[in-house]
Structure formats: structure tokens, C-alpha cells
């Protein structure tokens, strides 16, 4: 082990279940906005990440990275309907690129010529991604993640079934056990083994979760920095060394400085902050918002609202984007980032043996929001290899090589990575109305599971669908969207629709009449967790 300390990179890959519940729109109408979140993440984050892995592996660079794959995202990455719509989305980008090449055509020495080169580069990348997804990976993104897991390069974690903010459900054991058991079953069916680590959705920790993590045999989880910093640990330990909870779960904390350096979005200019460098591509300026409506008609919503095309010609500083300069800046940032981690670890190593810098982020930061993010990660691992390797390790591997007897016994403080570090993003005046309806339906789901313990046939199908609907209401994305007032109408509709579906099933079971046609249609639309067992909501005796 590197006595100067270890760097561990962990990315959270998650999207809420956004399979369109309505009949598919006409071929000429673009996808609903929420589907595009998933499609953009697939094109701009997940595929670029795999390309980075492929290049590093081909060059025998010993990279190590941990990925948390949410069960809802895993399901959508296998859903034929969504993947077909994804390819339609990419084809629309390709067709738009052809028109952009015609529009920007001109002498290469002119400003339009530079824009033409950009249009050509974006067009080529879009075509390459389609080929990569369909031919090289055969639509099987999860299979490629698993391939790198089996090679020992990637560690895969799971998280709550629908990414529920668990501290709000910690007092409802049936809700927690359903989130944990459904997630475990999903991960095991996809990857053939249980994960060592559990990613707390939104890094939401409360001490009551300790027993659930132990009950489902997880080895470790991750909390935000202040979850450990505010305990009675000696100040010298900080977040540089794991702790052990009373139930025996290992806790790792995010490196505050590593996260602040990349995620910072305000204040004085920062040398590494991915949103603040004037050379990086501007995420917000897209041709879809700047060209005449007729030119972007395929990307207009039915209301006339504009959407992103993926063709972004401008850098954050206002000048025309220069890919080569931006890539070089990202590569230099990776070297500076590594230097900063090593310096801080070296300081921590003076009083700790084998400290760890755990760099945990939302995966969308690398590609979707920060176009140069994948280049940064690739340069980070290449620079680590150039310096001799051994400084990168995945969390499970790091913990396995430690003497667990040296971990202090501590229960972290209630914490999250949300606004102000606690739970206000998921429970405030904008969204508190959700929970009285969700918890009432949760009580009814427990009642159904107890009342019908051994049913089969259509009753079992209805009970399983009721379990899906309850889980879908608990997704942390819906209260967050209401809190931020970003697409709040959609979030409200998602919760209300799932609650209506559950109530219909509850009342139908009470009257002993279930419409097979209605149930079949609902199973086709809300088809996540195909192997779910409603008995996960039964009391544990």
C-alpha cells in the first residue's frame, strides 16, 4: 500500500424512473424533457466514461474507480422502449448536424469556418456514439460496466431501489427493508453477486440506518464530510480515515477539499472549478436556444418551448469554443488536482497510517454538465500511472487492506450533500405535503402484504404492482424538483399518478375485483423491478 495515502474516486450514476406513461408521441415530436435527461446522460456521461475505460485499458493504465448504479437507472438502460427512443434522439441530433454543416459551411479562415469545424466535430462525435452504442456495446452498457468490474478496475455499488432519501423513512422499517431488498435483488440478478458498498442516496445518513446496512450485509457506506467532522473524533482524523459504527459498518467520508475544488460554482475564480474556467464549453448556450425556430423545429416541444440539441459552440468565457485548448486545460487541472490530493494526504500521513482522500461526485458532472470531465478523469489516471501508480484504490479494496481494529467506533451525525448539509431539500414547505400521502399509502401496503401473504395469479400481480408504485413515490428526485421549482409540475404528477395507481389497486383488492386490462397496461408502463416480491413490505417478526 502507498504509505503516503490513497485516492478513491466514486461516481453516483442515477436517474429517476422516467419511462413515459402516455402513448408515445408522433415521430416528429421530441422526447419529453425528463427522458432527455436520461438520453443526455447516456450520450454525454456514460458512453464517454466507457470510452475512457477502453482507452486506459488498451494502454494498460491501472485505473481504479467505483460507480454506484441505481436500480432505476439499471432498468432504464435495459428497457427496449427507452433505448429505441434514445436512438431516435441520437438520429435527430445527426440529422440536425447535417443541416448545421450546411449552415456553417465556409472558408476555414473565417469565424464561420471555425464554427463549421466545431459542427463537424460534434457531428462526428454523435455518429461515433451511435456506432459505439449499437455495434461495439450492442446496447449492453451494464455488461461493459460488469466487464471492467470483473477485471478489477471498477467497483460497483448499489443504492436504494428508487433512490429514496432514507433518513425520512428511517422510522418506517417496512419502507427501508423494501428499498434495500429490492435493490439487492436487482443488483444480484444483473451482476451475479452482492455489492460490498451501499451508496446512501444524496449521501443522506441518520444513525437509524446503521442496523439496516448490517442486516443486509453491506460492508461500508459513504457520508458527507461533516457527517464525521461533527462527531467527537479527534480533529486530526477529520475525514481522512474510516470509522466503524456500533453495528460494524465501515464509514468513509468525502474529501471536502476535493469536492469543493471541482463543484464550486460561485465566488472568486477557482483554478479547477469545472463551471468557472472561461475555456471550458458553456453547458447553457446551445444552438437550440439561439437559432431561428424553423432551424430547430425537430427540437421544439409541442408547446413551442426550445430544447437542447447538443451542439454548443461557445466557451464559458464568451468566445468560440476551442476543444484543443479546453482539453489541455482539463489535463492541466487533473495534474493540479492530483498534486493537491497528494499534498493533503502527505500532511495527514504524518499522524495517520494510510489516510484516504475519497472523491465522490454526481457522475453527471463528468460529461453532461462539464464537457471536459471525461478528459479530466482520463488525464488523472494517466498522471497517476506516470508517477508510479498505487495511489488509486477502490473503497472495498482499501478497507480490505486496513487493520479494522484501528478504526474508531463512531456513529456519524445526521447529514447529506444537499443544501446546507441536512434534509431541508427533501422536506420543506414546497414538498412536505407529499409525505402524508406516501406514508398513508405505505401503511396500506403493509396491510396488504399482511392480509394476502400467499396469493398467486392476478392478485399477486396486483400486489407486486402496488409495491412498485409505492417505491416510485419515494424517489428523492421528486421532492428535490419541487424544492428547486425545476419541472415541479412533472414531479408532482409522477407522485400523484403513482399514488392513484396504488389506491386503485388497494380498493380493487378490497372489493375482490381487478381489471386485468387496466393492470396489464399499468404493468407495461411502470415495468421497473420485474422480479419484485410484494412480501418485502411484510413485518419482520
Secondary structure by P-SEA (a helix, b strand, c coil): ccccbbbbbbbbbbbcccccccccccccccccaaaaaaaaaaaccaaaaaaaaaaaaaaccbbbbbbbbcaaaaaaaacaaaaaaaaaaaaaaaaaaaaaaaaaccccccaaaaaaaaaaaaaaaaaaaaaaacccccccaaaaaaaaaaaccbbbbbccccccccccccccaaaaaaaaaaaaaaaaaaccccccccccccccccccaaaaaaaaccccccccccccccccccccccccbbbbcccbbbbbbccaaaaaacccccccccccccccccccccccccccccccccccccccccccbbbbccccccccccccccaaaaaaaaaaaaaaaaaaaaaaaaaaaccccccccccccccccccccccaaaaaaaaaaaaaaaacccccccaaaaaaaccccccccccccccccccccccccccccccaaaaaaaaaaaaaaaaaaaaccccccaaaaaaaaaaaaaaaaacaaaaaaaaaccaaaaaaaaaaaaaaaaaaaaaaaaaccccaaaaaaaaaaaccccccccccccccc
